Amino acid sequence: MLNPNSTLSLFPLDVVLFPGMMLPLHIFEKRYQVMIKQCIDSPDQMFGVVLAKSKEAQKPNVDNIFRDDLYEIGTTARITAVEHLKEGRMNVVTVGQERFIVRDITASEDDFIIGRVDPYPIKENEDPRIIDLLARSLRPKVEAYINHLASASGEDLSNAVLPSEPEALAYLAGTAMQGSLPDKQKILSATSLTALMAKAVSTLDKENKILAYMLKAYQDHQRVQRLPFVDYSLN
């Protein structure tokens, strides 16, 4: 677990990593090869994933990157598997662990970002009745979204098991959503369990409506494409 004022290697990406989410990565840049090797050699085998606000935050020469170029709430990624490839490249599998808030950043000698971070735990001392109501609202929305994804992809997701814990359910909702990264970041950044679940409910409700509309439009298009053959006039 992170301690206050911890030092953590940071990886700015176009992804919002949630606790419990699996994140496979292909490591090809030399600077990140060094970073991942250092993480592998460390006892906790972790680094931090943060959402980059622009492409500039992902480019080399991190001396020119400022804290405001990154979203301040990120998630630690624990390395669970490594495949070593040619020229130092690696495929790594990571799993999101715990949230943190970035207080400051500096550049490492190998041109990746070192963050000074604090833990960002969820506030859970809230009315259990409100949490239960939000969970009752969120669960069917997650189920509906998974069904929409199954219809869109043709995959059988009927055996998907949803977590019973409200926090894990909200993080699963954020992980599953295909919507905008800022919307996902808002879910990750929630300060309390109530706020986390409320943001997940609101965002997933919007995503369900969009996905349902897109699926209907696609199905209508397919029906038009399969019109029965008739002898159309050439005029």
C-alpha positions as CSV (number, residue, x, y, z in Angstrom):
1,M,0.0,0.0,0.0
2,L,1.0,3.6,-0.6
3,N,2.2,5.8,2.2
4,P,1.7,9.5,2.4
5,N,4.3,11.4,0.4
6,S,5.4,8.3,-1.6
7,T,7.6,8.4,-4.6
8,L,6.1,6.6,-7.7
9,S,7.1,6.2,-11.3
10,L,4.3,7.6,-13.5
11,F,3.2,6.4,-16.9
12,P,0.9,9.0,-18.7
13,L,-1.5,7.1,-21.0
14,D,-4.7,7.6,-22.9
15,V,-6.5,5.3,-20.5
16,V,-8.2,5.6,-17.1
17,L,-7.1,2.7,-14.9
18,F,-9.6,1.6,-12.2
19,P,-8.8,-0.5,-9.2
20,G,-9.3,-4.2,-10.1
21,M,-8.9,-3.5,-13.9
22,M,-6.5,-5.5,-16.0
23,L,-4.2,-3.4,-18.2
24,P,-1.9,-5.1,-20.7
25,L,0.9,-2.9,-22.1
26,H,3.5,-3.3,-24.8
27,I,6.7,-1.5,-23.6
28,F,8.8,-0.4,-26.5
29,E,10.3,3.0,-25.6
30,K,13.7,2.8,-24.0
31,R,12.8,5.1,-21.1
32,Y,9.8,2.9,-20.2
33,Q,11.8,-0.2,-20.6
34,V,14.1,1.2,-17.9
35,M,11.1,2.2,-15.7
36,I,9.4,-1.2,-16.0
37,K,12.7,-3.1,-15.2
38,Q,13.1,-0.9,-12.1
39,C,9.6,-1.7,-11.1
40,I,10.1,-5.5,-11.6
41,D,13.2,-5.3,-9.4
42,S,11.3,-3.4,-6.6
43,P,9.5,-5.3,-3.8
44,D,6.0,-3.9,-4.7
45,Q,6.4,-4.1,-8.5
46,M,4.2,-1.1,-9.0
47,F,4.1,2.1,-11.0
48,G,1.3,4.7,-11.4
49,V,-1.0,5.2,-14.4
50,V,-2.3,8.7,-15.0
51,L,-4.5,10.0,-17.7
52,A,-2.6,12.5,-19.9
53,K,-4.4,15.8,-20.7
54,S,-2.6,16.1,-24.0
55,K,-0.2,14.3,-26.3
56,E,2.6,16.6,-25.1
57,A,2.5,14.8,-21.7
58,Q,3.4,11.5,-23.4
59,K,6.4,12.8,-25.4
60,P,10.1,12.5,-24.4
61,N,11.9,15.3,-22.6
62,V,9.7,15.2,-19.5
63,D,11.6,18.2,-18.1
64,N,9.0,20.2,-20.1
65,I,6.0,18.5,-18.6
66,F,4.2,20.1,-15.6
67,R,1.8,18.6,-13.1
68,D,-1.1,20.4,-14.8
69,D,-0.4,18.4,-18.0
70,L,-1.7,15.3,-16.1
71,Y,-4.9,14.5,-14.4
72,E,-4.1,14.5,-10.7
73,I,-5.9,11.3,-9.7
74,G,-4.4,8.0,-10.9
75,T,-4.2,4.4,-9.9
76,T,-1.2,2.2,-9.1
77,A,-0.6,-0.7,-11.5
78,R,0.9,-3.9,-10.1
79,I,2.9,-6.0,-12.6
80,T,1.6,-9.6,-12.7
81,A,3.2,-11.0,-15.8
82,V,6.1,-10.1,-18.1
83,E,7.0,-11.4,-21.5
84,H,10.5,-10.3,-22.6
85,L,10.9,-9.7,-26.4
86,K,13.7,-8.6,-28.7
87,E,15.6,-5.3,-28.3
88,G,14.4,-4.9,-24.7
89,R,10.8,-4.7,-25.5
90,M,8.3,-6.3,-23.2
91,N,4.7,-7.3,-22.9
92,V,3.4,-6.8,-19.4
93,V,0.1,-7.5,-17.7
94,T,-0.8,-5.2,-14.8
95,V,-3.8,-4.9,-12.5
96,G,-5.0,-1.6,-11.0
97,Q,-4.6,-1.5,-7.2
98,E,-5.3,1.8,-5.3
99,R,-5.9,5.4,-6.2
100,F,-3.5,8.2,-5.5
101,I,-3.3,12.0,-6.0
102,V,-0.3,13.6,-7.6
103,R,1.2,16.4,-5.5
104,D,4.3,17.1,-7.6
105,I,6.4,15.6,-10.4
106,T,10.1,15.6,-11.4
107,A,12.0,14.1,-14.3
108,S,14.1,11.0,-13.8
109,E,17.6,10.6,-15.3
110,D,16.1,8.2,-17.9
111,D,13.4,10.6,-19.0
112,F,10.3,9.3,-17.4
113,I,8.2,11.0,-14.7
114,I,8.6,10.5,-11.0
115,G,5.6,11.6,-8.9
116,R,5.3,12.6,-5.3
117,V,1.9,11.1,-4.4
118,D,-0.5,10.6,-1.5
119,P,-3.0,7.8,-1.2
120,Y,-6.5,8.8,-2.3
121,P,-8.8,6.4,-0.4
122,I,-12.6,6.5,-0.9
123,K,-14.6,7.9,2.0
124,E,-16.9,5.1,3.1
125,N,-18.5,6.4,6.4
126,E,-21.9,7.2,4.8
127,D,-25.5,6.3,5.1
128,P,-25.8,2.6,4.1
129,R,-29.4,3.1,3.0
130,I,-28.2,5.6,0.3
131,I,-25.4,3.3,-0.8
132,D,-28.0,0.4,-1.1
133,L,-30.3,2.6,-3.2
134,L,-27.5,3.6,-5.5
135,A,-26.3,0.0,-5.8
136,R,-29.9,-1.1,-6.7
137,S,-29.9,1.6,-9.4
138,L,-26.4,0.9,-10.7
139,R,-26.5,-2.9,-11.0
140,P,-29.3,-3.1,-13.7
141,K,-27.6,-0.4,-15.6
142,V,-24.3,-2.3,-15.6
143,E,-26.2,-5.5,-16.7
144,A,-27.9,-3.6,-19.5
145,Y,-24.6,-2.1,-20.7
146,I,-23.0,-5.5,-20.7
147,N,-25.9,-6.8,-22.8
148,H,-25.5,-4.0,-25.2
149,L,-21.8,-4.7,-25.6
150,A,-22.6,-8.4,-26.1
151,S,-25.1,-7.5,-28.9
152,A,-22.7,-5.1,-30.5
153,S,-19.7,-7.6,-30.4
154,G,-21.5,-10.9,-30.9
155,E,-19.8,-12.2,-27.8
156,D,-21.6,-14.3,-25.2
157,L,-21.3,-12.4,-21.9
158,S,-24.2,-14.1,-20.2
159,N,-21.9,-15.7,-17.6
160,A,-20.5,-12.3,-16.5
161,V,-20.6,-12.2,-12.7
162,L,-21.0,-8.7,-11.2
163,P,-19.2,-7.9,-7.9
164,S,-21.4,-7.5,-4.8
165,E,-19.4,-4.7,-3.2
166,P,-20.7,-1.3,-4.2
167,E,-17.2,0.2,-4.8
168,A,-16.1,-2.7,-7.0
169,L,-19.4,-2.5,-8.9
170,A,-18.8,1.2,-9.6
171,Y,-15.2,0.6,-10.8
172,L,-16.4,-2.2,-13.0
173,A,-18.9,0.2,-14.6
174,G,-16.1,2.7,-15.2
175,T,-13.9,-0.1,-16.7
176,A,-16.6,-1.4,-19.0
177,M,-17.7,2.0,-20.4
178,Q,-16.6,2.9,-23.9
179,G,-17.4,6.6,-23.4
180,S,-15.1,9.6,-23.1
181,L,-12.0,9.5,-21.0
182,P,-12.9,12.7,-19.1
183,D,-16.2,11.0,-18.0
184,K,-14.3,7.9,-16.8
185,Q,-11.8,10.2,-15.0
186,K,-14.7,11.8,-13.1
187,I,-15.7,8.4,-11.8
188,L,-12.2,7.6,-10.8
189,S,-11.8,11.0,-9.0
190,A,-14.9,10.7,-6.8
191,T,-14.1,11.6,-3.2
192,S,-16.7,9.4,-1.5
193,L,-18.5,6.1,-2.2
194,T,-21.8,8.0,-2.6
195,A,-20.3,10.3,-5.2
196,L,-18.5,7.4,-6.9
197,M,-21.7,5.5,-7.4
198,A,-23.8,8.5,-8.3
199,K,-21.3,9.5,-11.0
200,A,-21.2,5.9,-12.3
201,V,-25.1,5.8,-12.4
202,S,-25.3,9.1,-14.3
203,T,-22.6,8.3,-16.8
204,L,-23.7,4.8,-17.4
205,D,-27.3,6.0,-18.0
206,K,-26.0,8.3,-20.7
207,E,-23.8,5.6,-22.2
208,N,-26.7,3.1,-22.3
209,K,-28.9,5.5,-24.2
210,I,-26.2,6.2,-26.7
211,L,-25.3,2.6,-27.2
212,A,-29.0,1.5,-27.5
213,Y,-29.5,4.2,-30.1
214,M,-26.5,3.1,-32.1
215,L,-27.5,-0.6,-32.0
216,K,-31.0,0.2,-33.2
217,A,-29.6,2.3,-36.0
218,Y,-27.3,-0.5,-37.0
219,Q,-30.1,-3.1,-36.9
220,D,-32.4,-0.8,-38.9
221,H,-29.6,-0.4,-41.5
222,Q,-29.1,-4.2,-41.7
223,R,-32.8,-4.7,-42.3
224,V,-32.7,-2.2,-45.2
225,Q,-29.7,-4.0,-46.6
226,R,-31.6,-7.3,-46.6
227,L,-34.7,-6.1,-48.4
228,P,-36.3,-8.8,-50.5
229,F,-35.5,-8.8,-54.2
230,V,-38.0,-7.0,-56.4
231,D,-37.8,-6.0,-60.0
232,Y,-37.2,-2.3,-59.7
233,S,-38.0,0.1,-62.5
234,L,-34.9,1.7,-64.1
235,N,-36.7,5.0,-64.4
